[in-house]
Amino acid sequence: LDAIDAGIVKAAGLDVLETEPLTNPNERILKYDNVVLTPHFAFNSEESFDELRRKVVQSAINVLKGDLHYNVVNKKFLESK
């Protein structure tokens, strides 16, 4: 929000907030016309579910093939084994 106030960021679309749910109607973030908030639901589309299904199947195929390096966050851990 400070970056928006400073003109560094022109607008923001947020699906995850530091504190959820927002319960105070006077929250600073609610005062911005150039901030769009969604309730942890912005991913919800047919396309996103299709992509999720595809990635799950691809991950399962890769594991069955013995490729454990696909879509791994901590590859150094796997390399140490």
N, CA, C and O atoms as a printed pandas DataFrame, in Angstrom:
     atom_number atom_name residue_name chain_id  residue_number  x_coord  y_coord  z_coord
0              1         N          LEU        A               1    0.829   -1.203    0.000
1              2        CA          LEU        A               1    0.000    0.000    0.000
2              3         C          LEU        A               1    0.864    1.254    0.000
3              4         O          LEU        A               1    0.514    2.275   -0.593
4              5         N          ASP        A               2    1.993    1.152    0.676
5              6        CA          ASP        A               2    2.924    2.291    0.653
6              7         C          ASP        A               2    3.432    2.529   -0.763
7              8         O          ASP        A               2    3.616    3.674   -1.176
8              9         N          ALA        A               3    3.659    1.440   -1.514
9             10        CA          ALA        A               3    4.127    1.564   -2.898
10            11         C          ALA        A               3    3.041    2.177   -3.778
11            12         O          ALA        A               3    3.354    2.927   -4.702
12            13         N          ILE        A               4    1.798    1.880   -3.515
13            14        CA          ILE        A               4    0.699    2.508   -4.261
14            15         C          ILE        A               4    0.648    3.999   -3.926
15            16         O          ILE        A               4    0.520    4.843   -4.813
16            17         N          ASP        A               5    0.747    4.302   -2.650
17            18        CA          ASP        A               5    0.736    5.709   -2.230
18            19         C          ASP        A               5    1.887    6.494   -2.852
19            20         O          ASP        A               5    1.736    7.673   -3.171
20            21         N          ALA        A               6    3.034    5.843   -3.025
21            22        CA          ALA        A               6    4.212    6.507   -3.582
22            23         C          ALA        A               6    4.190    6.531   -5.105
23            24         O          ALA        A               6    5.073    7.133   -5.717
24            25         N          GLY        A               7    3.205    5.892   -5.733
25            26        CA          GLY        A               7    3.125    5.868   -7.184
26            27         C          GLY        A               7    4.016    4.825   -7.830
27            28         O          GLY        A               7    4.137    4.794   -9.055
28            29         N          ILE        A               8    4.636    3.977   -7.040
29            30        CA          ILE        A               8    5.504    2.922   -7.573
30            31         C          ILE        A               8    4.656    1.808   -8.177
31            32         O          ILE        A               8    4.978    1.275   -9.239
32            33         N          VAL        A               9    3.591    1.470   -7.503
33            34        CA          VAL        A               9    2.632    0.470   -7.988
34            35         C          VAL        A               9    1.354    1.217   -8.335
35            36         O          VAL        A               9    0.831    1.984   -7.527
36            37         N          LYS        A              10    0.859    0.987   -9.539
37            38        CA          LYS        A              10   -0.333    1.718   -9.995
38            39         C          LYS        A              10   -1.638    1.085   -9.533
39            40         O          LYS        A              10   -2.626    1.780   -9.297
40            41         N          ALA        A              11   -1.635   -0.258   -9.405
41            42        CA          ALA        A              11   -2.841   -0.966   -9.000
42            43         C          ALA        A              11   -2.441   -2.353   -8.521
43            44         O          ALA        A              11   -1.331   -2.813   -8.788
44            45         N          ALA        A              12   -3.350   -3.019   -7.812
45            46        CA          ALA        A              12   -3.051   -4.363   -7.323
46            47         C          ALA        A              12   -4.322   -5.193   -7.325
47            48         O          ALA        A              12   -5.412   -4.701   -7.035
48            49         N          GLY        A              13   -4.156   -6.449   -7.655
49            50        CA          GLY        A              13   -5.221   -7.434   -7.533
50            51         C          GLY        A              13   -4.729   -8.487   -6.569
51            52         O          GLY        A              13   -3.731   -9.152   -6.845
52            53         N          LEU        A              14   -5.391   -8.655   -5.461
53            54        CA          LEU        A              14   -4.911   -9.535   -4.391
54            55         C          LEU        A              14   -5.937  -10.608   -4.060
55            56         O          LEU        A              14   -7.129  -10.335   -3.916
56            57         N          ASP        A              15   -5.442  -11.837   -3.942
57            58        CA          ASP        A              15   -6.291  -12.959   -3.573
58            59         C          ASP        A              15   -5.923  -13.492   -2.197
59            60         O          ASP        A              15   -6.687  -14.253   -1.604
60            61         N          VAL        A              16   -4.764  -13.102   -1.685
61            62        CA          VAL        A              16   -4.291  -13.539   -0.379
62            63         C          VAL        A              16   -3.842  -12.307    0.390
63            64         O          VAL        A              16   -3.123  -11.460   -0.141
64            65         N          LEU        A              17   -4.264  -12.216    1.624
65            66        CA          LEU        A              17   -3.908  -11.077    2.456
66            67         C          LEU        A              17   -3.139  -11.552    3.677
67            68         O          LEU        A              17   -3.235  -12.714    4.074
68            69         N          GLU        A              18   -2.382  -10.651    4.262
69            70        CA          GLU        A              18   -1.596  -11.001    5.444
70            71         C          GLU        A              18   -2.497  -11.468    6.579
71            72         O          GLU        A              18   -2.171  -12.430    7.275
72            73         N          THR        A              19   -3.613  -10.803    6.769
73            74        CA          THR        A              19   -4.572  -11.176    7.810
74            75         C          THR        A              19   -5.905  -11.465    7.151
75            76         O          THR        A              19   -6.460  -10.614    6.455
76            77         N          GLU        A              20   -6.414  -12.652    7.369
77            78        CA          GLU        A              20   -7.713  -13.033    6.805
78            79         C          GLU        A              20   -8.548  -13.690    7.889
79            80         O          GLU        A              20   -7.998  -14.369    8.756
80            81         N          PRO        A              21   -9.830  -13.509    7.865
81            82        CA          PRO        A              21  -10.542  -12.596    6.970
82            83         C          PRO        A              21  -10.458  -11.162    7.477
83            84         O          PRO        A              21  -10.163  -10.909    8.645
84            85         N          LEU        A              22  -10.724  -10.243    6.575
85            86        CA          LEU        A              22  -10.806   -8.844    6.982
86            87         C          LEU        A              22  -12.106   -8.660    7.750
87            88         O          LEU        A              22  -13.185   -8.946    7.232
88            89         N          THR        A              23  -12.005   -8.195    8.955
89            90        CA          THR        A              23  -13.213   -8.011    9.766
90            91         C          THR        A              23  -13.478   -6.556   10.108
91            92         O          THR        A              23  -14.581   -6.201   10.521
92            93         N          ASN        A              24  -12.474   -5.719    9.936
93            94        CA          ASN        A              24  -12.603   -4.305   10.262
94            95         C          ASN        A              24  -12.945   -3.526    8.994
95            96         O          ASN        A              24  -12.129   -3.466    8.074
96            97         N          PRO        A              25  -14.138   -2.927    8.928
97            98        CA          PRO        A              25  -14.517   -2.173    7.732
98            99         C          PRO        A              25  -13.657   -0.932    7.494
99           100         O          PRO        A              25  -13.753   -0.304    6.439
100          101         N          ASN        A              26  -12.830   -0.583    8.455
101          102        CA          ASN        A              26  -11.954    0.582    8.317
102          103         C          ASN        A              26  -10.531    0.201    7.917
103          104         O          ASN        A              26   -9.634    1.042    7.983
104          105         N          GLU        A              27  -10.304   -1.045    7.504
105          106        CA          GLU        A              27   -8.974   -1.478    7.075
106          107         C          GLU        A              27   -8.458   -0.544    5.989
107          108         O          GLU        A              27   -9.202   -0.155    5.089
108          109         N          ARG        A              28   -7.208   -0.195    6.077
109          110        CA          ARG        A              28   -6.583    0.721    5.107
110          111         C          ARG        A              28   -6.755    0.217    3.676
111          112         O          ARG        A              28   -7.055    1.002    2.776
112          113         N          ILE        A              29   -6.568   -1.076    3.460
113          114        CA          ILE        A              29   -6.607   -1.635    2.112
114          115         C          ILE        A              29   -7.965   -1.452    1.434
115          116         O          ILE        A              29   -8.048   -1.436    0.206
116          117         N          LEU        A              30   -9.002   -1.317    2.210
117          118        CA          LEU        A              30  -10.357   -1.172    1.656
118          119         C          LEU        A              30  -10.631    0.230    1.135
119          120         O          LEU        A              30  -11.667    0.465    0.513
120          121         N          LYS        A              31   -9.738    1.145    1.374
121          122        CA          LYS        A              31   -9.955    2.542    0.977
122          123         C          LYS        A              31   -9.426    2.855   -0.432
123          124         O          LYS        A              31   -9.567    3.982   -0.907
124          125         N          TYR        A              32   -8.827    1.878   -1.093
125          126        CA          TYR        A              32   -8.198    2.105   -2.395
126          127         C          TYR        A              32   -9.124    1.680   -3.529
127          128         O          TYR        A              32   -9.628    0.557   -3.548
128          129         N          ASP        A              33   -9.342    2.596   -4.475
129          130        CA          ASP        A              33  -10.133    2.266   -5.663
130          131         C          ASP        A              33   -9.329    1.433   -6.661
131          132         O          ASP        A              33   -9.911    0.764   -7.515
132          133         N          ASN        A              34   -8.026    1.465   -6.566
133          134        CA          ASN        A              34   -7.176    0.746   -7.508
134          135         C          ASN        A              34   -6.631   -0.572   -6.932
135          136         O          ASN        A              34   -5.628   -1.100   -7.412
136          137         N          VAL        A              35   -7.298   -1.088   -5.908
137          138        CA          VAL        A              35   -6.974   -2.403   -5.345
138          139         C          VAL        A              35   -8.220   -3.273   -5.423
139          140         O          VAL        A              35   -9.285   -2.923   -4.915
140          141         N          VAL        A              36   -8.051   -4.417   -6.075
141          142        CA          VAL        A              36   -9.152   -5.377   -6.195
142          143         C          VAL        A              36   -8.841   -6.552   -5.282
143          144         O          VAL        A              36   -7.766   -7.144   -5.372
144          145         N          LEU        A              37   -9.769   -6.886   -4.412
145          146        CA          LEU        A              37   -9.608   -8.006   -3.489
146          147         C          LEU        A              37  -10.574   -9.123   -3.861
147          148         O          LEU        A              37  -11.738   -8.872   -4.174
148          149         N          THR        A              38  -10.089  -10.337   -3.825
149          150        CA          THR        A              38  -10.960  -11.495   -4.032
150          151         C          THR        A              38  -10.797  -12.419   -2.824
151          152         O          THR        A              38   -9.725  -12.467   -2.221
152          153         N          PRO        A              39  -11.841  -13.141   -2.473
153          154        CA          PRO        A              39  -11.811  -13.959   -1.251
154          155         C          PRO        A              39  -11.168  -15.323   -1.450
155          156         O          PRO        A              39  -11.839  -16.347   -1.326
156          157         N          HIS        A              40   -9.869  -15.348   -1.758
157          158        CA          HIS        A              40   -9.157  -16.611   -1.970
158          159         C          HIS        A              40   -9.850  -17.451   -3.033
159          160         O          HIS        A              40   -9.944  -18.672   -2.906
160          161         N          PHE        A              41  -10.327  -16.805   -4.062
161          162        CA          PHE        A              41  -11.161  -17.481   -5.049
162          163         C          PHE        A              41  -10.811  -17.090   -6.475
163          164         O          PHE        A              41  -11.487  -17.510   -7.414
164          165         N          ALA        A              42   -9.777  -16.302   -6.647
165          166        CA          ALA        A              42   -9.452  -15.790   -7.975
166          167         C          ALA        A              42   -9.020  -16.889   -8.933
167          168         O          ALA        A              42   -9.131  -16.731  -10.148
168          169         N          PHE        A              43   -8.526  -18.002   -8.396
169          170        CA          PHE        A              43   -8.082  -19.097   -9.254
170          171         C          PHE        A              43   -9.251  -19.831   -9.897
171          172         O          PHE        A              43   -9.056  -20.578  -10.856
172          173         N          ASN        A              44  -10.442  -19.632   -9.392
173          174        CA          ASN        A              44  -11.576  -20.476   -9.755
174          175         C          ASN        A              44  -12.079  -20.196  -11.168
175          176         O          ASN        A              44  -12.878  -19.290  -11.405
176          177         N          SER        A              45  -11.583  -21.005  -12.085
177          178        CA          SER        A              45  -12.063  -20.947  -13.462
178          179         C          SER        A              45  -11.926  -22.345  -14.053
179          180         O          SER        A              45  -11.176  -23.173  -13.536
180          181         N          GLU        A              46  -12.632  -22.598  -15.109
181          182        CA          GLU        A              46  -12.525  -23.899  -15.771
182          183         C          GLU        A              46  -11.100  -24.121  -16.267
183          184         O          GLU        A              46  -10.579  -25.234  -16.193
184          185         N          GLU        A              47  -10.473  -23.061  -16.772
185          186        CA          GLU        A              47   -9.104  -23.172  -17.271
186          187         C          GLU        A              47   -8.122  -23.537  -16.152
187          188         O          GLU        A              47   -7.228  -24.359  -16.352
188          189         N          SER        A              48   -8.289  -22.931  -14.988
189          190        CA          SER        A              48   -7.359  -23.236  -13.897
190          191         C          SER        A              48   -7.535  -24.673  -13.417
191          192         O          SER        A              48   -6.552  -25.329  -13.074
192          193         N          PHE        A              49   -8.757  -25.168  -13.387
193          194        CA          PHE        A              49   -8.972  -26.558  -12.986
194          195         C          PHE        A              49   -8.430  -27.523  -14.033
195          196         O          PHE        A              49   -7.896  -28.577  -13.687
196          197         N          ASP        A              50   -8.563  -27.173  -15.309
197          198        CA          ASP        A              50   -7.970  -28.004  -16.364
198          199         C          ASP        A              50   -6.457  -28.066  -16.203
199          200         O          ASP        A              50   -5.860  -29.137  -16.313
200          201         N          GLU        A              51   -5.838  -26.920  -15.943
201          202        CA          GLU        A              51   -4.392  -26.881  -15.767
202          203         C          GLU        A              51   -3.968  -27.674  -14.529
203          204         O          GLU        A              51   -2.975  -28.401  -14.566
204          205         N          LEU        A              52   -4.709  -27.537  -13.451
205          206        CA          LEU        A              52   -4.407  -28.275  -12.230
206          207         C          LEU        A              52   -4.474  -29.779  -12.474
207          208         O          LEU        A              52   -3.588  -30.519  -12.046
208          209         N          ARG        A              53   -5.516  -30.232  -13.157
209          210        CA          ARG        A              53   -5.654  -31.658  -13.460
210          211         C          ARG        A              53   -4.479  -32.131  -14.321
211          212         O          ARG        A              53   -3.921  -33.202  -14.082
212          213         N          ARG        A              54   -4.112  -31.337  -15.311
213          214        CA          ARG        A              54   -3.007  -31.705  -16.194
214          215         C          ARG        A              54   -1.701  -31.820  -15.406
215          216         O          ARG        A              54   -0.938  -32.763  -15.610
216          217         N          LYS        A              55   -1.443  -30.877  -14.519
217          218        CA          LYS        A              55   -0.213  -30.904  -13.730
218          219         C          LYS        A              55   -0.175  -32.091  -12.773
219          220         O          LYS        A              55    0.883  -32.687  -12.573
220          221         N          VAL        A              56   -1.306  -32.438  -12.185
221          222        CA          VAL        A              56   -1.348  -33.589  -11.278
222          223         C          VAL        A              56   -1.040  -34.864  -12.034
223          224         O          VAL        A              56   -0.247  -35.687  -11.575
224          225         N          VAL        A              57   -1.663  -35.034  -13.194
225          226        CA          VAL        A              57   -1.406  -36.228  -14.001
226          227         C          VAL        A              57    0.048  -36.271  -14.444
227          228         O          VAL        A              57    0.682  -37.323  -14.369
228          229         N          GLN        A              58    0.587  -35.146  -14.906
229          230        CA          GLN        A              58    1.977  -35.111  -15.341
230          231         C          GLN        A              58    2.919  -35.421  -14.185
231          232         O          GLN        A              58    3.906  -36.132  -14.374
232          233         N          SER        A              59    2.640  -34.910  -13.013
233          234        CA          SER        A              59    3.470  -35.203  -11.844
234          235         C          SER        A              59    3.444  -36.690  -11.516
235          236         O          SER        A              59    4.486  -37.278  -11.227
236          237         N          ALA        A              60    2.265  -37.303  -11.558
237          238        CA          ALA        A              60    2.160  -38.740  -11.291
238          239         C          ALA        A              60    2.942  -39.543  -12.324
239          240         O          ALA        A              60    3.643  -40.490  -11.967
240          241         N          ILE        A              61    2.833  -39.182  -13.582
241          242        CA          ILE        A              61    3.576  -39.869  -14.647
242          243         C          ILE        A              61    5.080  -39.754  -14.401
243          244         O          ILE        A              61    5.810  -40.739  -14.514
244          245         N          ASN        A              62    5.533  -38.559  -14.069
245          246        CA          ASN        A              62    6.965  -38.344  -13.829
246          247         C          ASN        A              62    7.462  -39.161  -12.648
247          248         O          ASN        A              62    8.551  -39.731  -12.715
248          249         N          VAL        A              63    6.696  -39.232  -11.572
249          250        CA          VAL        A              63    7.098  -40.022  -10.413
250          251         C          VAL        A              63    7.170  -41.492  -10.787
251          252         O          VAL        A              63    8.115  -42.178  -10.400
252          253         N          LEU        A              64    6.194  -41.988  -11.529
253          254        CA          LEU        A              64    6.198  -43.389  -11.953
254          255         C          LEU        A              64    7.386  -43.703  -12.854
255          256         O          LEU        A              64    7.871  -44.834  -12.881
256          257         N          LYS        A              65    7.851  -42.704  -13.589
257          258        CA          LYS        A              65    9.029  -42.879  -14.442
258          259         C          LYS        A              65   10.328  -42.732  -13.650
259          260         O          LYS        A              65   11.412  -42.962  -14.184
260          261         N          GLY        A              66   10.218  -42.350  -12.383
261          262        CA          GLY        A              66   11.407  -42.161  -11.559
262          263         C          GLY        A              66   11.973  -40.764  -11.601
263          264         O          GLY        A              66   13.021  -40.514  -11.007
264          265         N          ASP        A              67   11.326  -39.858  -12.273
265          266        CA          ASP        A              67   11.779  -38.468  -12.353
266          267         C          ASP        A              67   11.185  -37.686  -11.193
267          268         O          ASP        A              67   10.051  -37.211  -11.259
268          269         N          LEU        A              68   11.967  -37.561  -10.135
269          270        CA          LEU        A              68   11.482  -36.864   -8.946
270          271         C          LEU        A              68   11.847  -35.386   -8.950
271          272         O          LEU        A              68   11.574  -34.678   -7.981
272          273         N          HIS        A              69   12.463  -34.911  -10.035
273          274        CA          HIS        A              69   12.891  -33.520  -10.096
274          275         C          HIS        A              69   11.868  -32.606  -10.770
275          276         O          HIS        A              69   12.121  -31.411  -10.923
276          277         N          TYR        A              70   10.747  -33.135  -11.164
277          278        CA          TYR        A              70    9.727  -32.335  -11.819
278          279         C          TYR        A              70    8.954  -31.536  -10.783
279          280         O          TYR        A              70    8.416  -32.111   -9.836
280          281         N          ASN        A              71    8.890  -30.235  -10.946
281          282        CA          ASN        A              71    8.082  -29.376  -10.094
282          283         C          ASN        A              71    8.446  -29.512   -8.614
283          284         O          ASN        A              71    7.564  -29.576   -7.758
284          285         N          VAL        A              72    9.738  -29.555   -8.318
285          286        CA          VAL        A              72   10.208  -29.686   -6.949
286          287         C          VAL        A              72   10.756  -28.344   -6.496
287          288         O          VAL        A              72   11.535  -27.711   -7.209
288          289         N          VAL        A              73   10.353  -27.912   -5.319
289          290        CA          VAL        A              73   10.811  -26.627   -4.806
290          291         C          VAL        A              73   12.235  -26.737   -4.281
291          292         O          VAL        A              73   13.071  -25.875   -4.556
292          293         N          ASN        A              74   12.514  -27.801   -3.523
293          294        CA          ASN        A              74   13.823  -27.951   -2.895
294          295         C          ASN        A              74   14.622  -29.055   -3.592
295          296         O          ASN        A              74   14.768  -30.153   -3.055
296          297         N          LYS        A              75   15.135  -28.764   -4.782
297          298        CA          LYS        A              75   15.872  -29.754   -5.555
298          299         C          LYS        A              75   17.173  -30.159   -4.874
299          300         O          LYS        A              75   17.625  -31.289   -5.060
300          301         N          LYS        A              76   17.782  -29.289   -4.102
301          302        CA          LYS        A              76   19.019  -29.627   -3.398
302          303         C          LYS        A              76   18.791  -30.795   -2.432
303          304         O          LYS        A              76   19.677  -31.630   -2.248
304          305         N          PHE        A              77   17.629  -30.852   -1.829
305          306        CA          PHE        A              77   17.314  -31.959   -0.919
306          307         C          PHE        A              77   17.315  -33.274   -1.682
307          308         O          PHE        A              77   17.900  -34.253   -1.220
308          309         N          LEU        A              78   16.666  -33.311   -2.848
309          310        CA          LEU        A              78   16.629  -34.532   -3.629
310          311         C          LEU        A              78   18.020  -34.932   -4.104
311          312         O          LEU        A              78   18.352  -36.117   -4.130
312          313         N          GLU        A              79   18.831  -33.953   -4.477
313          314        CA          GLU        A              79   20.178  -34.230   -4.965
314          315         C          GLU        A              79   21.076  -34.768   -3.856
315          316         O          GLU        A              79   22.066  -35.442   -4.143
316          317         N          SER        A              80   20.752  -34.485   -2.599
317          318        CA          SER        A              80   21.573  -34.971   -1.484
318          319         C          SER        A              80   21.246  -36.407   -1.121
319          320         O          SER        A              80   21.935  -36.997   -0.289
320          321         N          LYS        A              81   20.232  -36.976   -1.710
321          322        CA          LYS        A              81   19.800  -38.350   -1.381
322          323         C          LYS        A              81   20.449  -39.359   -2.285
323          324         O          LYS        A              81   20.202  -40.558   -2.151
